[in-house]
Amino acid sequence: TMIAATLDFSRDAALEKENKFLDLGVLLKTLCDDASDNGGRAEYEGPDKFAFSGRPVALKRVFGNLIENAIAYGNRAMVSLIDERNKVTVTIDDDGPGIAAEDRENVFRPFVRLEGSRSRETGGVGLGLSVVRSVVHAHGGEVTLENRPEGGLRVGVTLPLP
């Protein structure tokens, strides 16, 4: 359940106090491959390797959650990583209904679910994006949501580079 996952995350995050070097390119590709192996549609475009200093367990949960959401609510996840010298941006695009501008801030609040874009079949209690934002902010980054002109939602995660 989402509550169990959140409790697991909280425990893991408490234990994972120090940043470690991880390969963000490998992490994103692996998460996309895992989602595809489980019947989802997920593609990664970006460097095969990208060294990053962060909390590996927390970042795996962030990007895993965003990829799962894109597949569940938007039929597929198109993940890209862009190195912008002093920051890295990961985008996750989907083909779903998007999120109305007036609801974009609300989805980051705990226990908020938008019934217009989400159905009971998708499950969850509305903690995922709240956790995502918390972890990204703890890394000094930002999360953005925008509807794509061609349809679907784009989630952007921007993280500073040392």
RODO-2510 file (C-alpha; in nm, 4 decimals, decimal comma):
residues 162
     n   res          X          Y          Z
     1     t     0,0000     0,0000     0,0000
     2     m     0,0994     0,3614    -0,0349
     3     i     0,1081     0,4056     0,3437
     4     a     0,3455     0,1111     0,3807
     5     a     0,5592     0,2517     0,0993
     6     t     0,5636     0,5920     0,2659
     7     l     0,6619     0,4422     0,6002
     8     d     0,9358     0,2441     0,4231
     9     f     1,0499     0,5620     0,2532
    10     s     1,0559     0,7561     0,5802
    11     r     1,2609     0,4832     0,7468
    12     d     1,5032     0,4581     0,4532
    13     a     1,5352     0,8366     0,4274
    14     a     1,6156     0,8608     0,7981
    15     l     1,8898     0,6001     0,7588
    16     e     2,0272     0,7594     0,4408
    17     k     2,1745     1,0784     0,5810
    18     e     2,4736     1,1315     0,3536
    19     n     2,4937     1,1974    -0,0163
    20     k     2,6719     0,9338    -0,2223
    21     f     2,7822     0,9260    -0,5816
    22     l     2,5336     0,7499    -0,8037
    23     d     2,4825     0,7135    -1,1746
    24     l     2,1623     0,8985    -1,2581
    25     g     2,1669     0,7803    -1,6212
    26     v     2,1874     0,4149    -1,5187
    27     l     1,9204     0,4668    -1,2499
    28     l     1,6703     0,6204    -1,4945
    29     k     1,7367     0,3604    -1,7642
    30     t     1,6988     0,0773    -1,5110
    31     l     1,3694     0,2189    -1,3788
    32     c     1,2357     0,2459    -1,7359
    33     d     1,3517    -0,1077    -1,8173
    34     d     1,1898    -0,2395    -1,4975
    35     a     0,8616    -0,0637    -1,5806
    36     s     0,8698    -0,2100    -1,9329
    37     d     0,9420    -0,5570    -1,7938
    38     n     0,6285    -0,5169    -1,5789
    39     g     0,4111    -0,4377    -1,8805
    40     g     0,4341    -0,0573    -1,8811
    41     r     0,5541     0,1649    -2,1630
    42     a     0,8643     0,3549    -2,0544
    43     e     1,1530     0,4944    -2,2579
    44     y     1,4708     0,6725    -2,1501
    45     e     1,6580     0,9249    -2,3644
    46     g     1,9778     1,0688    -2,2305
    47     p     2,3354     0,9858    -2,1436
    48     d     2,4052     0,6232    -2,0524
    49     k     2,6112     0,7461    -1,7583
    50     f     2,5704     1,0607    -1,5504
    51     a     2,7559     1,0976    -1,2187
    52     f     2,5504     1,2664    -0,9477
    53     s     2,5840     1,3127    -0,5728
    54     g     2,2618     1,2476    -0,3825
    55     r     2,0673     1,0036    -0,1710
    56     p     2,0306     0,6951    -0,3935
    57     v     1,7347     0,5291    -0,2175
    58     a     1,5381     0,8543    -0,2022
    59     l     1,6084     0,9433    -0,5664
    60     k     1,5145     0,5937    -0,6811
    61     r     1,1788     0,6366    -0,5069
    62     v     1,1292     0,9831    -0,6582
    63     f     1,1900     0,8779    -1,0160
    64     g     1,0224     0,5393    -0,9692
    65     n     0,7088     0,7138    -0,8420
    66     l     0,7062     0,9651    -1,1280
    67     i     0,7538     0,6936    -1,3915
    68     e     0,4796     0,4783    -1,2338
    69     n     0,2436     0,7790    -1,2268
    70     a     0,3126     0,8590    -1,5925
    71     i     0,2301     0,5008    -1,6914
    72     a    -0,0742     0,4712    -1,4626
    73     y    -0,2338     0,8051    -1,5516
    74     g    -0,0786     0,8837    -1,8881
    75     n    -0,0311     0,5476    -2,0602
    76     r     0,3478     0,5810    -2,0942
    77     a     0,6576     0,7505    -1,9551
    78     m     0,9079     0,9281    -2,1789
    79     v     1,2041     1,0097    -1,9553
    80     s     1,4908     1,2388    -2,0510
    81     l     1,7967     1,3751    -1,8728
    82     i     1,9533     1,7053    -1,9758
    83     d     2,2880     1,8268    -1,8383
    84     e     2,2685     2,2058    -1,8071
    85     r     2,6210     2,2640    -1,6641
    86     n     2,5258     2,3826    -1,3147
    87     k     2,2093     2,1728    -1,2907
    88     v     2,0534     1,8584    -1,4299
    89     t     1,6920     1,8384    -1,5446
    90     v     1,4990     1,5139    -1,5691
    91     t     1,1649     1,5317    -1,7492
    92     i     0,8953     1,2663    -1,7473
    93     d     0,6312     1,3135    -2,0181
    94     d     0,3084     1,1165    -2,0517
    95     d     0,0069     1,1029    -2,2842
    96     g    -0,2606     1,1453    -2,0165
    97     p    -0,5179     1,4175    -1,9550
    98     g    -0,2721     1,6543    -1,7867
    99     i    -0,3548     1,8523    -1,4735
   100     a    -0,5575     2,1748    -1,4699
   101     a    -0,3475     2,4805    -1,3821
   102     e    -0,5527     2,5493    -1,0686
   103     d    -0,4853     2,1952    -0,9383
   104     r    -0,1087     2,1793    -0,9966
   105     e    -0,0092     2,3050    -0,6532
   106     n    -0,2720     2,0931    -0,4759
   107     v    -0,1336     1,7617    -0,6055
   108     f     0,1776     1,8154    -0,3935
   109     r    -0,0268     1,8283    -0,0717
   110     p    -0,0460     1,5019     0,1251
   111     f    -0,3583     1,2881     0,0705
   112     v    -0,4820     1,4950    -0,2248
   113     r    -0,5977     1,2992    -0,5297
   114     l    -0,7526     1,4514    -0,8383
   115     e    -1,0445     1,2333    -0,9340
   116     g    -1,0689     1,3969    -1,2766
   117     s    -0,7359     1,2506    -1,3865
   118     r    -0,7204     0,9528    -1,1545
   119     s    -0,9604     0,6694    -1,1017
   120     r    -1,0112     0,4277    -0,8159
   121     e    -0,8443     0,1549    -1,0231
   122     t    -0,5119     0,3391    -1,0084
   123     g    -0,4996     0,3135    -0,6293
   124     g    -0,2934     0,5252    -0,3952
   125     v    -0,3882     0,7685    -0,1248
   126     g    -0,2200     1,0814    -0,2558
   127     l     0,1180     1,0767    -0,0827
   128     g     0,3431     1,0153    -0,3834
   129     l     0,3935     1,3683    -0,5160
   130     s     0,4184     1,5088    -0,1647
   131     v     0,7106     1,2725    -0,0998
   132     v     0,8618     1,3533    -0,4415
   133     r     0,8629     1,7262    -0,3703
   134     s     1,0042     1,6763    -0,0208
   135     v     1,2982     1,4679    -0,1475
   136     v     1,3709     1,7003    -0,4404
   137     h     1,3664     2,0054    -0,2105
   138     a     1,6003     1,8228     0,0311
   139     h     1,8426     1,7909    -0,2647
   140     g     1,8118     2,1681    -0,3303
   141     g     1,5983     2,1129    -0,6399
   142     e     1,2560     2,1947    -0,7805
   143     v     0,9641     1,9972    -0,9254
   144     t     0,7434     2,1512    -1,1945
   145     l     0,4260     2,0328    -1,3656
   146     e     0,3059     2,1579    -1,7022
   147     n     0,0614     2,0371    -1,9628
   148     r     0,2324     1,9663    -2,2934
   149     p     0,0915     2,1441    -2,6025
   150     e     0,0578     1,8090    -2,7805
   151     g    -0,1291     1,6640    -2,4796
   152     g    -0,0182     1,4938    -2,1631
   153     l     0,1740     1,6118    -1,8608
   154     r     0,5419     1,6996    -1,8251
   155     v     0,6976     1,6642    -1,4819
   156     g     1,0325     1,8395    -1,4526
   157     v     1,2818     1,7674    -1,1758
   158     t     1,5743     2,0102    -1,1649
   159     l     1,8638     1,9310    -0,9314
   160     p     2,1736     2,1458    -0,8716
   161     l     2,5154     2,0115    -0,9643
   162     p     2,8180     2,0819    -0,7414
***
